[in-house]
């Protein structure tokens, strides 16, 4: 079950592992993201199997997604419904599974911020799931503390697999050649694209001494345009990038500034200091390791200071697995 950019990335290496294990995969694409750079390009770049079901719903409402997903599940009668992450597509897939057991990739993550729809999705999907595929021991322990009833397995993070597999291809196909250091910037979270919040964040970016390269998410672009929020001369705005181009952009950056969960991890694996425009994160180990700094987006005045102080520690531990989570998940699904 896929529907947006992070899920396409996560499903890439797992699709390869499933094929190698001899497991048939029937892909359902909800259409939560329908912009070509947010959706179709991933199937081309990551060589994913074409979706058997392109629902093309163009909505993020779980209630609208559930009936067609349920119809696909009833028609295919699979052994598992496999869902990724914490999006509304994730929740809709889990709730539409009916009597088919649900396997949840990235189970047990918590930001402990119930104002985030992603946090509420995580909790509900974990409650529904039969097989809880955890990226680390911390997430498995969190599930145990909540009394979640499914089977917990620590497998690592499939996004680490994607970074390991695709970084060499990204560097070859989408090299980044820039004369001066830059920060790779992304902003797309619903709370951060509320007009006044986004205006405040862009003001902090514009007033910063850093140069930014900013692939602009369609949601963010809409708010920038309708609210007449102008980007400074130090910001190079780009159309949304494909996965390989974005991976190369992050690998070549001196800093990452983001509100994305996935980019926090990718920055860590690429050893690029990260500043996260959120008051909290589900990837708390990157903060504890000293590689990721949280800047409260409600008062982002400390952005420039955070960028100046950001460093990637020499002794940073390996986090979220060894880049082979997909093989472990495929083995569990096939057992």
N, C-alpha and C positions, 0 to 999 in steps of 0.2 A: 504494500500500500504506500504510494508516494504521492506527493502533491506540491512540494515546494523545493527550493534550491538545496537546503541542507540534506533533505531526504534523497535527492538524486545522487549527491556526493556519497552518502553513506551506503546507498544501494549498489554502487558501482563495484567495489571489490567483493561485496557479498554475493552479487550475481555471478561473478567469476567463480567464487568458491562453491556456490551451489551447483553450477554446471559441472565442475570438476568432480563433485561428489556424486553426480548422477541424480540430483534432485531437480524435478521440473518446477519452474517458476512461472506463475501467471501474474503479470504486473497489472495493477489497477492504478491509473493516474487520475486523481480526482479533479485536476484542473484548478486547484487552489491558486497556483501561479500559472498564468496563461501568457504572459509576455514571453516572446521567443527566447530572449537571453536568460530568462528566469526558468525556462522549462525545456523547450525542444532541443536547444543546443546541447544540453547535458546528455541526452540520449546519443547524440552524434559524437561528442567529445569523449565520453566515457565508454562508448560502445556497449550501452545497455541494451537488453532485448527490448524490442518495440512493445509498448503496452498492449496487452490483449484487450484492455478496456480503457479507452480514453473518454472519461465522463464529461470533460470539457464544461464543468459546472460554473467556473468563473465566479466562485464565491468562497468565502472562508467560514460559512455557517455550517456547523456540524449537522444540524437538523436537515439541511438540504442535501448533504452528502450521503447520509445514512441509507435512505431507501435504495438508490442505485448500487451502492456498495453491497448491501444485503442481497440484492438480486444477483449480483455477480458471484457472491459467496455461495448462495443456494444453487446456482447453475454449475459452478465448478466443483463444489464439495471437496475442498482441500483438506489436507491433514493439519495445516497450520494457517492462521492469518498472521502475517509478519508486519509489524508496524514499527516506525522509526521515530525517535525523538519525542517532541512535545507540542506539535502543531495541532490545529483543529482537524486536519486530515488524519493525524494519529488517533485522536479521540474518536472521530467518526468511524474509522476502521475498526477500532476495538469494540465500540458499542454495536456495530453492525455485524459482528462475527457470529452472533447467535450461539449455537452449541459447538462451534469450531474453536479449539483452544487458540489463545492469542499469545504470541511471542513478542516481547517488547525489547527492542534494541535501545540502549541507553536508559535502562531502568534504574530507579533509585536516586536520581539526581534531584537535588533540592536547593533552591535559592532562599527558601523560607520567606518569600514575599508573595502573599496571596493576592496582591493587587495585579500581579502578572498573570494573564490568561495561560501562559505556558506552564506556570507552576501548578495551577489548578488542573490542567490537562495531565501533567505528569502524575499527580496523585491519583486521579481517577483511572488512568490507563494502567498504572501499576496495580490498582485494586482489582481490575478486571483480568489481568494477565495470568496465564498458567505458567509461562516460562519467562523469567525476569533476567535479561541479559545485561549484566552490570559492567560498567567500564572499569571499576576499581573496588577495592575492599570497603572504602568509605560508603559508597552507594549501597553495597550489599548490607552493611551494618545499619544503614538508615532504614532500609526495608524491614529488617528484623526488629528494629526499635518501634516501628509503626505496626507491627503484627501483620504485615502483608502476607497473604497465604500462599502465593505462588512459589515455585521452585526457583531459588536464586543461584545464578552461575556467574562468576567473575570471568569475563572473557577478554577484557580490554576494549578499546574504542575503535570502531570501524573507520572513523575519520583518520586515525593514525595510519591505518592500512592505505587509505586513499592518498595521503601525503607521501608515504613511502613509495607507492607504485607510480604516482603521476608527476612527482616533482621533476624527475629527469626529463620527462616528456615536455613538461611546462617550460623548463629552461631552454629546451631545444626549439620549441614551436613558438614561444611567446617571450623572447628575451626582453629584458627591460634595460634600456641604456639612457640614463639620465645623468647630467653633469653634476648635479648638486643633491645633497641628501634630502629625502622627503619622508613624510609620514603618510602611510596608506590610511585613508579615512573611509569608514562606512557608517551610515546611520539609517536604521529602518524600523526599529521597535515602535510599536503603536504609541507608547507613552512619550517617546522622544520625538514623534512627528506631530504631536499636538501643536498647533500653530505657535503659541507663545513659548512653549518649551523649545521648539526647533529654532525659533528666532533667537532665543538666548544662547543656545548651543552654537549656532552659526556666528553669532557675535563674538563668542569666545574664540572660535576658530579664526575668524577674520582678524582679531586683535593679537593673535599669536605671532611669534617670530618665526614659526616653522612654515615651510612649504608643504602643501597637502596635494595628494592626488586622490580624487573623490569620485569613484564610480557611484552614480546616483541611482538608488532604488526607485522604481516607478512610483511607489507611495510617497517617498520623500520628494521626488520631482514635482508631483502634483501639488503638494503643500507649498514648496518653494515658489512655484509659479502662481498659484492662486492667491497667496498671501504676500506676493512681491518681496520675498526675502532674498536679498542679493548676496552673492558670494564675493569674497574679497579677491584682490589681485594675487594673493598667495595661495589661492585654491584653483587647481585645474580640475574642472568637472568633466567626467566621462560618462558615456552611456554605460548601462550595466555590462559587466564583463562576463565572458564565459569562465568556467571553472579554471581551466589551465591558465588563461591570462591573469585571473585574479591570484592564483597561486604564485605565478611569477612576479606579480606586482608586490605581494607581501614578502616574498623571499628577497627582493631587492630593496626593500624599505629599511630605513633606519629606525622607524617606530611604526607601530600600528595603533590607530585610534578608532575604537569601534564600540558598538553596543551589541554586536553579534556574539552568541555563544561559540559558534564554530570557529570564528577568527581568533578568539582568545586562545583556543587550543592550537590552531595552525601556527600562530605566532610563536607559541611555546616550542613546538616541534621544530620550527625553523630558526629558533634562537633569536627572535626579534623582540625587543622590549615592547610591552603592550600597555596602553592606557585605555581602560574600559569606562565608557560613559554610562555607568549604572551605579546605583547605590549598593548593589549586592550582585553576587554571581553564583551560579551553580558549580562553577569550576574553581572552587575556593583554593584548591591546591596550587594553582598557578600564582595566586596572590601570596599564599604562605611561602612559596619558594622564592618570592621577591622578583618574579618576572612580569607581574601584572599589577597595575595600580588602578584602584577604583576612584573615579571622580564623580561626585554626585551631580547628575544632570540637572537637578533643580537649582544648583548654584555652581556653575562650571567655571568660575573665575580662576580656579587653581590649575587649569589645563596646561598653561605654559610651564608652570613650575613642575608639574608632574612629568611633562615631556623632558624637561631639562634633567630631572633627577633619575629618569628611567634607565635602568641597566639590566642586562641579562646576566644572571649570576654564573660564574665559572663552574660552581659546584651544583648546578641545578639537577635535581634527580630526574630519572625517567618517570614520566607520568602517563597513566592511562594505557598501559600495555606496551607490547613490543612490535606492533604493526602487523600482527597475525590474528586479530580477533575474528576475521571472517571465516577462517578455516575452523576455528573452535565452534562458531555458531553453526556452520554447516554440519559439522559432526553431531552436534546436539540435536539439530532438527532431523537428521537422518537416522538417529538411534532409536 
